[in-house]
Amino acid sequence: MAVKVVDNVSFIGGGRVTRFLLEGWKRTENTPKEIAVSDSNREVLAQLRASFPNIQMCSNVDAARAALVILAVHPPTMKDVLQEIQGTVSTDSVVLSLAPKVTTAAIQSALGVQQVVRMIPNAPSAIGQGYNPVSYSDDISAEMVEALERVFASWGESPEVPESDLEAYAIVSAMGPTYMWFQWQILRELAVGFGISQKAADMAILRMLVGAAECLLAHGRDPREVLDMIPGKPLQSDEARIVDVYSTKLTALYEKLQVS
């Protein structure tokens, strides 16, 4: 039996997420043959085309005719986009939404299609190290799931999860790097200021981060013991304030993403 292949893909929305997913494809030989991108901002499209000359620029309606239609728009914009492409998406097509909050059922109802996938992608997909939880509607066949998994493989891991968990993953894994990157960057700058070369500093911080994450998350250690492994804690007096910021702001954001 022939292996199902998804080679005709479009993005509706050409922003940051589309860019890092295109980067993930570009670095491998697993790029779909036909890729089109639509966006209301012509400058955004021009910048994408400069980085990815093989993509085609098109309208939202034209993008909706692809075999795999990727909705790379924010939740507040989704309703308008779904209305615009209503009646255009083929019943044989798969619609992949990258947005939290907008449910599979809502997309199916708006577009009159059954094959809907939701994914919460994160930025390390650009280097093939993404962690991109995904849920599939019941109407997608096992053969199509396998074909889509091959499309997603260049981005990293795409574990299947319950749709009801996707908003939590949006907070934890999709936006997670934004809570950390600026802290890692100041460590890089401080290390160079302390006299370490940039290359050596980057390697030390990379190895520290990987090892520290493994120590806390991958070996079944009691978190209290891990947090007490290092005697010197120069930021300890600020920890309660930082924890409060995390708890307050991220809980509020999660509640905002809940389906009403």
C-alpha positions in Angstrom: 0.0 0.0 0.0 1.3 3.5 -0.9 2.5 5.6 1.9 0.3 8.7 2.4 2.3 11.9 1.9 1.3 15.5 2.7 3.2 17.7 0.3 0.8 20.7 -0.3 0.8 22.9 2.8 -0.3 26.5 3.5 0.1 28.9 6.5 -2.6 31.4 7.1 -0.6 33.9 9.1 3.1 34.6 8.5 4.3 35.7 12.0 6.9 34.4 14.4 5.5 30.9 14.7 5.3 30.4 10.9 8.9 31.6 10.7 10.3 29.2 13.2 8.4 26.3 11.8 9.7 27.1 8.3 13.2 27.3 9.8 12.7 23.8 11.2 11.8 22.4 7.7 14.6 24.3 6.0 17.3 22.6 8.1 16.1 19.1 7.0 15.3 17.3 3.8 11.7 16.8 5.0 10.3 20.0 3.6 6.9 19.8 1.8 7.1 20.4 -1.9 4.5 23.1 -2.0 4.4 25.8 0.7 2.2 28.9 0.6 1.8 31.6 3.1 -0.8 34.3 3.5 -0.7 37.4 5.7 -2.4 40.8 5.7 0.9 42.4 6.2 2.8 42.5 2.9 6.1 43.4 4.6 5.9 40.3 6.7 5.4 38.2 3.6 8.3 39.9 1.8 10.6 39.2 4.8 9.6 35.5 4.8 10.1 35.2 1.1 13.6 36.7 1.5 14.4 34.0 4.0 12.5 31.2 2.3 12.5 31.9 -1.4 10.7 28.7 -2.3 7.4 29.6 -0.5 4.5 31.1 -2.5 2.6 34.2 -1.3 -1.1 34.1 -1.6 -4.4 35.2 -0.1 -6.2 33.6 2.8 -8.8 32.1 0.5 -6.1 30.6 -1.8 -4.2 29.3 1.2 -7.4 27.5 2.4 -7.3 25.3 -0.7 -4.2 23.4 0.4 -4.2 19.8 1.5 -2.9 20.8 4.9 -4.1 24.3 6.0 -2.2 25.6 9.0 -4.0 28.3 11.0 -1.1 30.3 12.5 -3.2 33.2 13.9 -3.9 34.4 17.4 -7.2 33.4 19.1 -8.7 36.9 18.8 -8.2 36.8 15.0 -9.3 33.2 14.5 -13.1 33.9 14.2 -12.6 36.4 11.4 -10.2 34.1 9.5 -12.6 31.1 9.8 -15.4 33.2 8.5 -13.3 34.4 5.6 -12.3 30.9 4.4 -15.7 29.3 5.2 -16.7 27.1 2.2 -13.2 27.1 0.7 -11.5 24.3 2.6 -12.0 20.9 1.0 -13.6 18.2 3.1 -10.5 16.0 2.2 -8.1 18.6 3.7 -6.6 18.7 7.1 -6.8 21.9 9.2 -4.0 22.3 11.7 -4.6 25.1 14.3 -1.6 26.4 16.3 -3.8 28.6 18.5 -4.9 27.9 22.1 -8.5 28.5 23.2 -10.2 27.8 19.9 -11.5 24.2 20.0 -11.5 21.4 17.4 -15.3 21.4 17.6 -15.4 25.2 16.9 -13.2 24.8 13.9 -15.1 21.9 12.5 -18.4 23.8 12.9 -17.1 27.0 11.3 -15.5 25.3 8.3 -17.6 22.2 7.7 -14.6 19.9 7.8 -13.9 17.0 10.1 -10.1 16.5 9.9 -8.8 19.0 12.5 -5.6 18.9 14.4 -4.5 21.2 17.2 -0.9 21.8 18.1 0.9 24.0 20.6 4.3 24.6 19.0 7.4 26.1 20.7 10.3 28.1 19.3 13.1 25.4 19.6 11.3 23.8 16.6 13.5 26.1 14.5 16.5 23.8 15.4 14.5 20.5 15.5 14.3 20.5 19.3 10.7 21.6 19.7 8.2 20.1 22.1 4.9 20.5 20.3 1.9 18.7 22.0 -0.8 17.8 19.5 -4.4 16.5 19.5 -6.2 14.8 16.6 -9.9 14.8 15.9 -11.5 11.4 15.8 -12.1 11.6 12.0 -8.4 11.5 11.1 -7.2 8.0 10.0 -4.2 6.3 11.3 -2.6 6.7 7.8 -3.1 10.4 7.9 -1.7 10.6 11.5 1.4 8.9 10.3 1.7 11.3 7.3 1.3 14.3 9.6 3.9 12.9 12.0 6.4 12.9 9.2 5.6 16.5 8.4 6.0 17.4 12.1 9.2 15.4 12.6 11.6 18.1 11.5 10.4 20.3 14.3 11.1 17.9 17.2 8.7 15.9 19.4 5.0 16.1 18.8 3.4 13.9 21.6 -0.3 13.3 21.3 -2.2 14.7 24.4 -5.8 15.3 25.4 -7.2 18.4 23.8 -8.2 19.7 27.2 -4.5 19.9 28.2 -3.4 22.1 25.3 -4.0 25.4 27.1 -1.7 24.3 29.9 1.0 23.4 27.5 0.7 26.8 25.9 1.7 28.3 29.3 4.3 25.7 30.2 6.1 24.7 27.0 5.2 27.2 24.3 5.8 30.3 26.4 8.2 28.7 28.8 11.4 29.9 27.0 10.3 33.5 27.4 10.5 33.0 31.2 14.1 31.8 31.0 15.9 33.2 28.0 16.5 36.7 29.3 17.9 35.2 32.5 20.3 33.0 30.5 21.3 35.9 28.4 22.4 38.0 31.4 24.4 35.0 32.6 26.2 35.0 29.3 26.9 38.7 29.5 28.1 38.5 33.1 30.4 35.5 32.3 32.1 37.4 29.6 32.4 40.4 31.9 34.1 38.1 34.5 36.7 37.2 31.9 35.4 34.0 30.3 35.4 33.8 26.5 32.0 33.9 24.9 32.5 30.4 23.5 33.5 29.0 26.9 30.7 30.8 28.7 28.1 29.5 26.3 29.3 25.9 26.7 29.4 26.2 30.5 25.8 27.7 30.7 24.5 25.1 28.1 25.9 22.2 30.1 24.7 23.7 33.4 21.2 24.1 32.1 20.9 20.6 30.6 22.4 19.0 33.7 20.3 21.1 36.1 17.1 20.2 34.2 17.9 16.5 34.2 18.7 16.6 37.9 15.3 18.1 38.8 13.1 16.5 36.2 14.4 13.2 35.0 15.7 11.1 37.9 12.8 11.0 40.4 14.6 13.1 43.0 12.7 14.9 45.7 12.4 18.5 44.5 13.2 19.8 48.0 16.5 17.9 48.0 17.4 19.2 44.6 16.7 22.8 45.5 19.0 22.3 48.6 21.9 20.7 46.8 23.9 24.0 46.4 24.7 25.8 49.7 25.2 29.2 48.2 21.9 30.9 47.1 22.7 34.6 46.2 19.1 35.2 44.9 17.3 33.5 47.9 16.0 36.8 49.3 14.2 37.4 45.9 12.8 33.9 45.5 9.5 34.5 47.1 8.8 37.6 44.9 9.8 35.7 41.8 7.6 32.7 42.7 4.7 35.1 43.3 5.2 36.7 39.9 5.1 33.3 38.2 2.1 32.1 40.2 0.1 35.3 39.8 0.7 36.1 36.2 0.8 32.6 34.7 -2.3 31.5 36.5 -4.1 34.6 35.3 -3.0 33.9 31.7 -4.1 30.3 31.9 -7.5 31.3 33.1 -7.7 33.8 30.2 -7.0 30.9 27.8 -9.7 28.7 29.1 -12.5 28.0 26.7 -15.6 30.0 27.6 
